[in-house]
Amino acid sequence: MKSGKPQEYVRRMFAGCTDCDICRFLMDECCLLFPRIFQLYDRELDGGPPVEDGELLELTDLCTLCGLCPCPDVRANLLRAKAERVRREGLRPQARLLSDLQSVGALRAPLRRAASLLLQGRACSAAVARLFRLQPGRRLPVPAAEDFFAWAEKRGLRKEPEAGPRAAYFVGCTAAYLFPEVARAAVAVLERCGVSVFVPDQQCCGMPTAVEGDEKRTLERVRANLEALLGLRGAGYDVVCSCPTCGYFFRVILKENACLATGCGGSERRRRARGGPALTEILPLPMPPRTYGPSWLADDFFPSLDPEKRLKLAHGIHDLGEYVRGLAHGDLRVLPQRGPGGRWVYFEPCHQREQENGGSYLELLSRIPGFQVVRVGSSTDCCGMGGSLGFKREFHEISLHLGRRLFEKIRALQPDGIVTDCLSCRLQFRHNLPYPVVHPLEILAGSVPFALQGREG
């Protein structure tokens, strides 16, 4: 793809958003990007100075790719703008550190244990924060002494099972290297369901590097995952994923951009918003399908990757909660005999909601005898963490602003604990709220770590 100036992509997004105007009201409380877009637009309408390139570039720092806005054009243009900005300015050291947990996790075990011990000390953690311009007081998460892949190797899960129901488990970097207890719980739940688990070679999904504009590393990792996961699917495996962000990237971002490349008509969500079929579904165009798309407002972010493979993976990878709910239908033996005591709240994170899989975990948790859990948060509530962006000094206050409404709703319920399947939400809640935070898989596996403290730092 021919490169362009980053502000050109933002201006294209800006023009589309201000021409539509829906998100002026739809996204006014759950996002910082759209209020700023319309603030700049209204200034122009009132005869003020036109929007400058620098102001356009600042908009790229306000988007976390939470997925709450309804248009793939916004995400596609911002991805391209972020990538072009990095191409010209380079990748900042803090962005490289925060977006590349895979490389940190690939350190040899002695080095990882040493890093873990050092980061547990406040002085060292503060020194790292100063060096990389991270927010003081935000304790960096500590790498696990034994990552999930090492544990899976000991359990024999790195070898392909010979027969029976088989699932290839895509773990996600945060569960693999920071919270392996969640990934171990996923294995326990799948095995209780009678499914043999295989942990294949895998790369980071690509979402963290894409958010930071690291296009080269993103493409390398997505390409490797496409080949590996589609190969396993072709061999008869069910491909499952427990990370909402990884699932959102595979099932939504790759699909949206592939639709822009193939003219497949856009997402179901977008079709419903329009109230009818896409133009390309009712008007045959005299050109090969890869030369047009449902929108002229955005380019495909992954032009070197086969669109058909991306669509095949998007439709062929299962959210683990959705998968287990299907296995547990009518069979209570896969559920624990009891849950933890007290009153708990469940927050379904943005990237999970945007996959539209029907609140699988809440349904499963609600079936556990004696376990009291209620949903918290609306369809537009967000914790504000933005993956790892909340650790950045310049984004810290933004992340707190975005999450404040949700924090207030949780405090009002005064729960004994919080359940959420997003590990970034887990970090954000632990930093801002005085309640234990666990993953639904840990409750389903009967391995809730009650010793965890609610507040970090």
C-alpha positions as CSV (number, residue, x, y, z in Angstrom):
1,M,0.0,0.0,0.0
2,K,1.2,3.5,-0.8
3,S,2.1,5.4,2.3
4,G,0.4,8.6,3.2
5,K,0.8,11.3,5.8
6,P,-0.8,10.3,9.1
7,Q,-3.0,13.4,9.3
8,E,-4.5,12.5,5.9
9,Y,-6.1,9.3,7.4
10,V,-7.3,11.2,10.4
11,R,-8.8,13.9,8.2
12,R,-10.6,11.3,6.2
13,M,-12.0,9.9,9.5
14,F,-12.8,13.4,10.7
15,A,-14.8,14.2,7.5
16,G,-16.8,11.0,7.7
17,C,-17.6,11.4,11.4
18,T,-18.7,15.0,11.2
19,D,-20.8,14.3,8.1
20,C,-22.6,11.6,10.0
21,D,-22.9,13.2,13.5
22,I,-24.4,10.2,15.2
23,C,-21.4,9.7,17.6
24,R,-21.7,13.3,18.8
25,F,-24.4,11.9,21.1
26,L,-23.8,8.1,21.1
27,M,-20.2,8.4,22.3
28,D,-20.3,11.6,24.3
29,E,-19.8,9.9,27.7
30,C,-17.7,6.8,27.0
31,C,-15.0,8.2,24.7
32,L,-12.6,11.1,24.5
33,L,-12.0,10.9,20.8
34,F,-15.5,11.9,19.5
35,P,-16.1,14.8,21.9
36,R,-12.8,16.2,20.8
37,I,-13.7,15.7,17.1
38,F,-16.9,17.6,17.4
39,Q,-15.3,20.3,19.6
40,L,-12.9,21.0,16.7
41,Y,-15.7,20.8,14.1
42,D,-17.9,23.2,16.0
43,R,-15.0,25.6,16.3
44,E,-14.7,25.7,12.5
45,L,-18.4,26.0,12.1
46,D,-18.4,29.0,14.4
47,G,-15.8,30.8,12.3
48,G,-12.8,29.8,14.4
49,P,-9.5,28.7,13.0
50,P,-9.5,25.5,10.9
51,V,-8.3,22.3,12.3
52,E,-4.5,22.0,12.1
53,D,-2.5,18.9,11.3
54,G,-1.1,18.8,14.9
55,E,-4.6,18.7,16.3
56,L,-5.5,15.9,14.0
57,L,-2.4,13.9,15.1
58,E,-3.4,14.4,18.7
59,L,-6.6,12.6,18.0
60,T,-4.7,9.3,17.4
61,D,-3.6,9.4,21.1
62,L,-7.3,9.4,22.3
63,C,-8.3,6.1,20.7
64,T,-7.8,2.8,22.5
65,L,-9.6,0.7,19.9
66,C,-12.2,-0.2,22.6
67,G,-14.7,-1.0,19.7
68,L,-17.7,0.8,21.2
69,C,-18.1,3.1,18.2
70,P,-20.2,1.6,15.4
71,C,-18.0,2.3,12.4
72,P,-15.1,0.2,11.2
73,D,-14.0,3.2,9.1
74,V,-12.9,4.9,12.3
75,R,-10.7,2.0,13.5
76,A,-9.2,1.4,10.1
77,N,-8.2,5.0,9.5
78,L,-6.8,5.4,13.0
79,L,-4.8,2.2,12.6
80,R,-3.3,3.6,9.4
81,A,-2.6,7.0,11.0
82,K,-0.9,5.4,14.0
83,A,1.3,3.3,11.7
84,E,2.2,6.2,9.4
85,R,3.1,8.3,12.5
86,V,5.5,5.6,13.8
87,R,7.0,5.2,10.3
88,R,7.9,8.9,10.4
89,E,8.7,9.5,14.1
90,G,9.8,6.1,15.2
91,L,8.4,3.9,18.1
92,R,8.8,5.4,21.5
93,P,10.6,3.2,24.1
94,Q,7.6,3.2,26.4
95,A,5.3,2.0,23.5
96,R,7.7,-0.8,22.7
97,L,7.9,-1.9,26.3
98,L,4.1,-1.9,26.9
99,S,3.1,-3.4,23.6
100,D,5.6,-6.3,23.4
101,L,4.9,-8.5,26.4
102,Q,5.8,-11.5,24.2
103,S,9.4,-10.5,24.0
104,V,9.6,-9.9,27.7
105,G,8.0,-13.4,28.2
106,A,10.5,-15.0,25.9
107,L,13.3,-14.2,28.3
108,R,15.0,-17.2,29.8
109,A,13.5,-18.3,33.1
110,P,16.3,-17.0,35.3
111,L,16.1,-13.6,33.7
112,R,12.4,-13.5,34.0
113,R,12.5,-14.5,37.7
114,A,15.1,-11.8,38.3
115,A,12.9,-9.2,36.6
116,S,10.0,-10.4,38.7
117,L,11.9,-9.9,41.9
118,L,13.2,-6.5,40.9
119,L,9.7,-5.2,39.9
120,Q,8.3,-6.3,43.2
121,G,10.5,-3.7,44.8
122,R,9.0,-0.2,44.9
123,A,12.3,1.5,44.2
124,C,13.0,-0.5,41.1
125,S,9.4,-0.2,39.8
126,A,9.6,3.6,40.3
127,A,13.0,3.7,38.4
128,V,11.5,1.8,35.5
129,A,8.5,4.2,35.5
130,R,10.9,7.2,35.3
131,L,13.0,5.7,32.6
132,F,10.1,4.9,30.3
133,R,7.8,7.8,31.3
134,L,5.2,5.6,33.0
135,Q,2.8,6.9,35.6
136,P,4.3,7.0,39.1
137,G,2.3,5.0,41.5
138,R,1.1,2.5,38.8
139,R,2.9,-0.6,39.9
140,L,4.0,-2.6,36.9
141,P,2.5,-6.1,36.8
142,V,5.1,-8.7,37.7
143,P,6.0,-11.5,35.3
144,A,5.1,-14.9,36.6
145,A,8.0,-17.0,37.8
146,E,6.7,-19.9,35.6
147,D,4.8,-18.8,32.5
148,F,1.9,-20.8,31.2
149,F,3.8,-22.2,28.2
150,A,6.4,-23.8,30.5
151,W,3.6,-25.2,32.7
152,A,1.8,-26.6,29.6
153,E,5.0,-28.2,28.5
154,K,5.3,-30.1,31.8
155,R,1.6,-31.2,31.5
156,G,2.2,-32.5,28.0
157,L,-0.2,-30.0,26.5
158,R,2.3,-29.0,23.8
159,K,1.9,-32.4,22.1
160,E,-1.1,-33.0,19.9
161,P,-3.7,-35.4,21.4
162,E,-4.4,-38.4,19.3
163,A,-8.2,-38.7,19.4
164,G,-11.5,-37.4,20.9
165,P,-12.8,-33.8,21.1
166,R,-9.7,-31.5,20.8
167,A,-9.3,-27.8,21.3
168,A,-6.3,-25.7,20.3
169,Y,-6.0,-23.0,22.9
170,F,-4.8,-19.5,22.0
171,V,-3.8,-18.1,25.3
172,G,-3.0,-14.4,24.9
173,C,0.2,-12.8,26.3
174,T,-1.3,-11.4,29.5
175,A,-2.6,-14.7,30.7
176,A,0.5,-16.5,29.4
177,Y,3.1,-14.4,31.1
178,L,1.4,-12.3,33.9
179,F,-1.6,-14.3,35.0
180,P,-1.0,-17.9,34.1
181,E,-3.4,-19.0,36.8
182,V,-6.2,-17.9,34.5
183,A,-4.9,-20.0,31.6
184,R,-4.5,-23.0,33.9
185,A,-8.1,-22.5,34.9
186,A,-9.1,-22.5,31.3
187,V,-7.4,-25.9,30.8
188,A,-9.1,-27.3,33.9
189,V,-12.5,-26.2,32.7
190,L,-12.0,-27.6,29.2
191,E,-10.7,-30.9,30.6
192,R,-13.7,-31.2,32.9
193,C,-15.9,-30.8,29.8
194,G,-14.1,-33.8,28.3
195,V,-12.0,-31.8,25.8
196,S,-8.3,-32.6,25.2
197,V,-6.3,-29.3,25.2
198,F,-3.4,-28.6,22.8
199,V,-1.3,-25.5,23.3
200,P,0.2,-24.7,19.9
201,D,3.1,-22.4,19.0
202,Q,1.5,-18.9,18.8
203,Q,2.4,-15.2,18.6
204,C,0.9,-12.2,20.2
205,C,-2.5,-11.5,18.6
206,G,-1.2,-8.2,17.2
207,M,-3.6,-5.9,19.0
208,P,-1.1,-4.2,21.4
209,T,1.4,-3.5,18.6
210,A,-1.3,-2.3,16.3
211,V,-2.6,0.2,18.9
212,E,0.9,1.6,19.2
213,G,1.4,1.8,15.4
214,D,4.0,-0.9,15.2
215,E,2.9,-2.1,11.8
216,K,5.8,-4.4,10.9
217,R,5.7,-6.4,14.1
218,T,1.9,-6.6,13.9
219,L,1.9,-8.0,10.4
220,E,4.6,-10.6,11.2
221,R,2.6,-11.9,14.2
222,V,-0.8,-11.9,12.5
223,R,0.6,-13.7,9.5
224,A,2.1,-16.4,11.7
225,N,-1.1,-16.9,13.7
226,L,-3.2,-17.1,10.6
227,E,-1.2,-19.9,9.2
228,A,-0.9,-21.8,12.5
229,L,-4.5,-21.5,13.6
230,L,-6.1,-22.1,10.2
231,G,-3.9,-25.2,9.9
232,L,-5.2,-26.5,13.2
233,R,-8.7,-25.8,12.3
234,G,-8.2,-27.7,9.1
235,A,-6.9,-30.6,11.1
236,G,-10.1,-30.9,13.1
237,Y,-9.3,-28.8,16.1
238,D,-11.8,-26.3,17.7
239,V,-9.7,-23.1,18.1
240,V,-10.6,-21.4,21.3
241,C,-9.4,-18.1,22.9
242,S,-9.9,-16.9,26.5
243,C,-8.7,-13.3,26.0
244,P,-11.5,-10.8,25.0
245,T,-9.0,-8.5,23.3
246,C,-7.4,-11.3,21.2
247,G,-10.8,-12.5,20.3
248,Y,-11.9,-9.1,19.3
249,F,-8.8,-8.6,17.2
250,F,-9.3,-11.9,15.4
251,R,-13.1,-11.9,15.1
252,V,-13.8,-8.2,14.5
253,I,-10.7,-6.2,13.5
254,L,-9.4,-8.7,11.0
255,K,-12.9,-9.2,9.6
256,E,-13.7,-5.5,9.3
257,N,-10.5,-4.8,7.4
258,A,-11.0,-7.9,5.3
259,C,-14.4,-6.7,4.4
260,L,-12.9,-3.4,3.2
261,A,-10.6,-5.5,1.0
262,T,-13.2,-7.9,-0.4
263,G,-16.5,-6.0,-0.5
264,C,-18.2,-8.5,1.8
265,G,-20.7,-6.0,2.9
266,G,-19.5,-5.0,6.4
267,S,-20.3,-6.4,9.8
268,E,-23.7,-7.6,11.0
269,R,-23.7,-4.7,13.5
270,R,-23.1,-2.1,10.8
271,R,-25.8,-3.7,8.6
272,R,-28.4,-3.5,11.4
273,A,-27.4,0.1,12.0
274,R,-28.1,1.0,8.4
275,G,-31.4,-0.9,8.5
276,G,-30.7,-2.8,5.2
277,P,-28.2,-4.8,3.2
278,A,-25.0,-3.3,1.9
279,L,-24.9,-1.8,-1.5
280,T,-22.5,-4.5,-2.7
281,E,-25.1,-7.2,-1.7
282,I,-27.8,-5.8,-4.0
283,L,-25.9,-4.1,-6.7
284,P,-23.5,-6.2,-8.7
285,L,-20.4,-4.3,-9.6
286,P,-18.4,-5.1,-12.8
287,M,-15.1,-5.6,-11.1
288,P,-13.2,-8.4,-9.2
289,P,-14.4,-8.6,-5.6
290,R,-11.0,-7.5,-4.1
291,T,-11.0,-4.2,-5.9
292,Y,-13.9,-2.6,-4.1
293,G,-15.3,-2.4,-0.6
294,P,-18.4,-1.4,1.3
295,S,-16.8,2.0,2.3
296,W,-14.8,4.6,0.5
297,L,-13.8,6.2,3.8
298,A,-11.1,3.7,4.8
299,D,-8.3,1.5,3.5
300,D,-7.5,-2.0,4.6
301,F,-4.8,-2.1,7.3
302,F,-3.6,-5.5,6.3
303,P,-3.3,-5.4,2.5
304,S,-0.5,-8.1,2.4
305,L,-2.6,-10.7,4.3
306,D,-5.1,-12.9,2.4
307,P,-8.6,-11.5,3.1
308,E,-10.3,-14.9,2.7
309,K,-8.0,-16.4,5.4
310,R,-8.8,-13.5,7.7
311,L,-12.5,-14.0,7.3
312,K,-12.1,-17.8,7.7
313,L,-10.3,-17.3,11.0
314,A,-12.8,-14.6,12.2
315,H,-15.6,-17.1,11.8
316,G,-13.6,-20.1,13.0
317,I,-12.2,-19.1,16.4
318,H,-14.4,-19.5,19.5
319,D,-14.6,-17.3,22.5
320,L,-13.9,-19.8,25.4
321,G,-16.9,-18.7,27.4
322,E,-19.2,-19.2,24.5
323,Y,-17.5,-22.5,23.7
324,V,-17.9,-23.8,27.3
325,R,-21.5,-22.6,27.5
326,G,-22.2,-24.8,24.5
327,L,-20.5,-27.8,26.1
328,A,-22.3,-27.2,29.4
329,H,-25.8,-27.0,27.9
330,G,-27.9,-29.4,30.0
331,D,-24.9,-30.8,31.8
332,L,-24.3,-29.3,35.3
333,R,-21.4,-31.6,35.9
334,V,-19.0,-29.1,34.2
335,L,-19.9,-26.5,36.8
336,P,-18.4,-26.3,40.3
337,Q,-20.6,-27.6,43.2
338,R,-20.5,-24.1,44.8
339,G,-19.1,-20.7,44.3
340,P,-17.5,-18.2,46.6
341,G,-19.6,-16.6,49.2
342,G,-20.9,-13.0,49.3
343,R,-22.3,-10.8,46.6
344,W,-20.2,-10.4,43.4
345,V,-20.6,-8.3,40.3
346,Y,-19.7,-9.3,36.8
347,F,-18.4,-6.8,34.2
348,E,-18.5,-7.8,30.6
349,P,-15.6,-5.9,29.0
350,C,-15.8,-3.8,25.8
351,H,-14.0,-6.3,23.6
352,Q,-16.2,-9.1,24.8
353,R,-19.5,-7.2,24.3
354,E,-18.4,-6.2,20.8
355,Q,-18.1,-9.8,19.7
356,E,-21.8,-10.2,20.4
357,N,-21.6,-13.6,22.0
358,G,-24.5,-13.2,24.4
359,G,-23.0,-12.9,27.9
360,S,-21.8,-16.5,28.1
361,Y,-19.9,-16.2,31.3
362,L,-22.7,-14.5,33.2
363,E,-25.1,-17.3,32.2
364,L,-22.6,-19.9,33.4
365,L,-21.8,-18.2,36.7
366,S,-25.5,-17.7,37.4
367,R,-26.0,-21.5,37.2
368,I,-23.5,-22.2,40.0
369,P,-25.5,-23.2,43.1
370,G,-25.6,-20.5,45.8
371,F,-23.3,-18.1,43.9
372,Q,-24.7,-14.5,43.9
373,V,-23.6,-12.5,40.9
374,V,-25.1,-9.6,39.0
375,R,-24.1,-7.7,35.9
376,V,-22.7,-4.2,36.4
377,G,-22.2,-1.6,33.7
378,S,-24.1,-0.5,30.6
379,S,-23.4,-1.2,26.9
380,T,-21.2,1.9,26.8
381,D,-19.2,1.5,30.0
382,C,-15.5,1.0,29.8
383,C,-12.8,0.6,32.5
384,G,-10.6,3.0,30.5
385,M,-7.4,1.0,30.7
386,G,-7.0,0.6,27.0
387,G,-4.8,-2.5,27.2
388,S,-1.6,-1.1,28.7
389,L,-2.1,2.6,27.8
390,G,-3.2,3.4,31.3
391,F,0.4,2.9,32.4
392,K,1.6,5.8,30.3
393,R,2.1,9.1,32.2
394,E,0.3,11.1,29.6
395,F,-2.7,8.7,29.3
396,H,-3.1,7.9,33.0
397,E,-5.6,10.6,33.8
398,I,-7.5,9.9,30.6
399,S,-7.9,6.3,31.6
400,L,-9.3,7.3,35.0
401,H,-11.7,9.7,33.4
402,L,-13.0,7.1,31.0
403,G,-13.5,4.5,33.8
404,R,-14.9,6.8,36.5
405,R,-18.6,6.2,35.6
406,L,-18.1,2.4,35.9
407,F,-16.0,2.7,39.1
408,E,-18.9,4.6,40.7
409,K,-21.4,2.0,39.7
410,I,-19.3,-0.7,41.2
411,R,-18.8,1.2,44.5
412,A,-22.5,1.8,44.7
413,L,-23.1,-1.9,44.8
414,Q,-20.4,-2.6,47.4
415,P,-19.6,-6.1,46.2
416,D,-17.5,-8.7,47.9
417,G,-15.6,-9.1,44.6
418,I,-15.5,-8.4,40.9
419,V,-15.6,-10.9,38.1
420,T,-14.3,-9.9,34.6
421,D,-12.7,-11.8,31.7
422,C,-10.5,-8.9,30.7
423,L,-7.1,-8.9,32.4
424,S,-6.5,-5.2,31.5
425,C,-9.8,-4.5,33.4
426,R,-8.4,-6.6,36.2
427,L,-5.3,-4.3,36.4
428,Q,-7.4,-1.2,36.3
429,F,-9.9,-2.4,38.9
430,R,-7.1,-3.5,41.3
431,H,-5.5,-0.1,41.0
432,N,-8.7,1.9,41.6
433,L,-11.0,-0.2,43.7
434,P,-10.7,-2.0,47.0
435,Y,-12.2,-5.3,45.9
436,P,-10.7,-8.7,44.8
437,V,-10.9,-9.2,41.0
438,V,-11.0,-12.7,39.4
439,H,-11.6,-14.2,36.0
440,P,-14.8,-16.2,35.5
441,L,-12.7,-19.2,34.5
442,E,-11.1,-19.2,37.9
443,I,-14.6,-19.5,39.5
444,L,-15.7,-22.2,37.1
445,A,-12.5,-24.1,37.8
446,G,-13.0,-23.7,41.6
447,S,-9.6,-22.0,41.9
448,V,-10.5,-18.5,43.1
449,P,-7.4,-17.0,44.7
450,F,-8.9,-15.3,47.8
451,A,-5.5,-14.2,49.0
452,L,-5.3,-11.6,46.2
453,Q,-5.7,-8.0,47.4
454,G,-8.0,-5.6,45.6
455,R,-5.7,-2.6,45.5
456,E,-2.2,-2.5,44.0
457,G,0.4,0.2,44.6
